[in-house]
Each structure stands twice: as C-alpha cells, then as structure tokens.
Amino acid sequence: MDNSTEKSGLPFKRTNYVHMLIGLGLIILGFIIMTLDKEEFGFGFLGITLGPMVAFAGFIYEFYAILKK
C-alpha cells in the first residue's frame, strides 16, 4: 500500500513533530540563557542579546516546522 494514500488522522507527519520539539527546545534554551545573566536585572550580554536571539530562532524554527510539508 502506498504511504501517501494512507490516512493517519494526524495533522502533521512525524518529522514535523520532531522539528516542533527542536523549536520548543530552542525557545526554552533561550529563556534559560536569559536567566543565567549575572548582571543586575539581566542587562548583560546573555539577557539582552544572546538569550532573545536563541528564543527568536526557536520561534522561527517553529514556524518552519508547522509550514513544512
């Protein structure tokens, strides 16, 4: 039986879910990086620059995972 004609009932394929988990991991990692900043109120490099960039990359990766066919 051809795999493309089979109906599984799930809106996404397995690879989409794996990519979504990777994106979620990147988002969580970004927030963890932001909390590791030792500067007062998180105004150092980790809290202002690196953490938000990693979290934003995670959100972009999530959009990729959702839109990937």
C-alpha atoms as an extended CHARMM CRD file, in Angstrom:
* protein
*
        69  EXT
         1         1  MET       CA              0.0000000000        0.0000000000        0.0000000000  PROA      1               0.0000000000
         2         2  ASP       CA              1.3160000000        3.4440000000       -0.8990000000  PROA      2               0.0000000000
         3         3  ASN       CA              2.2010000000        5.5190000000        2.1660000000  PROA      3               0.0000000000
         4         4  SER       CA              0.9340000000        8.7750000000        0.6030000000  PROA      4               0.0000000000
         5         5  THR       CA             -2.6310000000        7.4530000000        0.2420000000  PROA      5               0.0000000000
         6         6  GLU       CA             -2.8120000000        6.2120000000        3.8410000000  PROA      6               0.0000000000
         7         7  LYS       CA             -4.8060000000        8.4220000000        6.2340000000  PROA      7               0.0000000000
         8         8  SER       CA             -3.3290000000        8.6240000000        9.7270000000  PROA      8               0.0000000000
         9         9  GLY       CA             -5.6760000000       11.2080000000       11.2670000000  PROA      9               0.0000000000
        10        10  LEU       CA             -2.7840000000       13.3670000000       12.4830000000  PROA      10              0.0000000000
        11        11  PRO       CA             -2.4460000000       16.8710000000       11.0300000000  PROA      11              0.0000000000
        12        12  PHE       CA              1.3600000000       16.6340000000       10.7190000000  PROA      12              0.0000000000
        13        13  LYS       CA              3.9110000000       13.9820000000        9.8990000000  PROA      13              0.0000000000
        14        14  ARG       CA              6.4050000000       12.5860000000       12.3920000000  PROA      14              0.0000000000
        15        15  THR       CA              9.1870000000       14.8390000000       11.0880000000  PROA      15              0.0000000000
        16        16  ASN       CA              7.0310000000       17.9110000000       11.7250000000  PROA      16              0.0000000000
        17        17  TYR       CA              6.5840000000       16.9130000000       15.3580000000  PROA      17              0.0000000000
        18        18  VAL       CA             10.3230000000       16.2850000000       15.7380000000  PROA      18              0.0000000000
        19        19  HSD       CA             11.0640000000       19.7450000000       14.3070000000  PROA      19              0.0000000000
        20        20  MET       CA              8.4530000000       21.2730000000       16.6240000000  PROA      20              0.0000000000
        21        21  LEU       CA             10.1580000000       19.6880000000       19.6340000000  PROA      21              0.0000000000
        22        22  ILE       CA             13.5170000000       21.0470000000       18.4640000000  PROA      22              0.0000000000
        23        23  GLY       CA             11.9820000000       24.5280000000       18.1400000000  PROA      23              0.0000000000
        24        24  LEU       CA             10.4370000000       24.2550000000       21.5810000000  PROA      24              0.0000000000
        25        25  GLY       CA             13.8110000000       23.2200000000       22.9630000000  PROA      25              0.0000000000
        26        26  LEU       CA             15.4230000000       26.2860000000       21.3740000000  PROA      26              0.0000000000
        27        27  ILE       CA             12.7960000000       28.5680000000       22.9020000000  PROA      27              0.0000000000
        28        28  ILE       CA             13.2880000000       27.0630000000       26.3510000000  PROA      28              0.0000000000
        29        29  LEU       CA             17.0760000000       27.2510000000       25.9450000000  PROA      29              0.0000000000
        30        30  GLY       CA             16.7920000000       30.9510000000       25.0630000000  PROA      30              0.0000000000
        31        31  PHE       CA             14.8270000000       31.6730000000       28.2260000000  PROA      31              0.0000000000
        32        32  ILE       CA             17.2800000000       29.6620000000       30.3140000000  PROA      32              0.0000000000
        33        33  ILE       CA             20.1810000000       31.6360000000       28.8080000000  PROA      33              0.0000000000
        34        34  MET       CA             18.3980000000       34.8630000000       29.7610000000  PROA      34              0.0000000000
        35        35  THR       CA             18.1470000000       33.7460000000       33.3840000000  PROA      35              0.0000000000
        36        36  LEU       CA             21.8690000000       32.9110000000       33.5440000000  PROA      36              0.0000000000
        37        37  ASP       CA             22.8910000000       36.5540000000       33.1580000000  PROA      37              0.0000000000
        38        38  LYS       CA             24.7120000000       37.7720000000       36.2720000000  PROA      38              0.0000000000
        39        39  GLU       CA             24.2480000000       41.4770000000       35.5440000000  PROA      39              0.0000000000
        40        40  GLU       CA             21.6740000000       43.3850000000       37.5420000000  PROA      40              0.0000000000
        41        41  PHE       CA             18.1560000000       42.9870000000       36.0570000000  PROA      41              0.0000000000
        42        42  GLY       CA             19.5810000000       40.8680000000       33.2230000000  PROA      42              0.0000000000
        43        43  PHE       CA             21.1440000000       43.7850000000       31.3580000000  PROA      43              0.0000000000
        44        44  GLY       CA             24.2590000000       41.8580000000       30.3080000000  PROA      44              0.0000000000
        45        45  PHE       CA             25.0940000000       40.1320000000       27.0310000000  PROA      45              0.0000000000
        46        46  LEU       CA             23.2320000000       36.9370000000       27.9140000000  PROA      46              0.0000000000
        47        47  GLY       CA             19.9980000000       38.6360000000       28.9820000000  PROA      47              0.0000000000
        48        48  ILE       CA             19.7970000000       41.3160000000       26.3270000000  PROA      48              0.0000000000
        49        49  THR       CA             21.4100000000       39.7600000000       23.2440000000  PROA      49              0.0000000000
        50        50  LEU       CA             22.1070000000       36.0370000000       23.1940000000  PROA      50              0.0000000000
        51        51  GLY       CA             19.0360000000       34.7150000000       25.0190000000  PROA      51              0.0000000000
        52        52  PRO       CA             16.4690000000       36.6270000000       22.9620000000  PROA      52              0.0000000000
        53        53  MET       CA             18.2550000000       35.7030000000       19.7170000000  PROA      53              0.0000000000
        54        54  VAL       CA             18.1290000000       31.9890000000       20.5940000000  PROA      54              0.0000000000
        55        55  ALA       CA             14.4680000000       32.2250000000       21.6310000000  PROA      55              0.0000000000
        56        56  PHE       CA             13.5960000000       34.1240000000       18.4430000000  PROA      56              0.0000000000
        57        57  ALA       CA             15.4020000000       31.4880000000       16.3750000000  PROA      57              0.0000000000
        58        58  GLY       CA             13.2740000000       28.8890000000       18.1580000000  PROA      58              0.0000000000
        59        59  PHE       CA             10.0690000000       30.6990000000       17.1700000000  PROA      59              0.0000000000
        60        60  ILE       CA             11.2400000000       30.9490000000       13.5540000000  PROA      60              0.0000000000
        61        61  TYR       CA             12.0670000000       27.2370000000       13.6010000000  PROA      61              0.0000000000
        62        62  GLU       CA              8.5750000000       26.5210000000       14.9710000000  PROA      62              0.0000000000
        63        63  PHE       CA              7.0100000000       28.3610000000       12.0170000000  PROA      63              0.0000000000
        64        64  TYR       CA              9.2190000000       26.3170000000        9.6860000000  PROA      64              0.0000000000
        65        65  ALA       CA              8.1220000000       23.0780000000       11.3800000000  PROA      65              0.0000000000
        66        66  ILE       CA              4.4450000000       23.9800000000       11.0590000000  PROA      66              0.0000000000
        67        67  LEU       CA              4.6410000000       25.0790000000        7.4180000000  PROA      67              0.0000000000
        68        68  LYS       CA              6.9120000000       22.2330000000        6.2480000000  PROA      68              0.0000000000
        69        69  LYS       CA              5.0630000000       19.7600000000        4.0260000000  PROA      69              0.0000000000
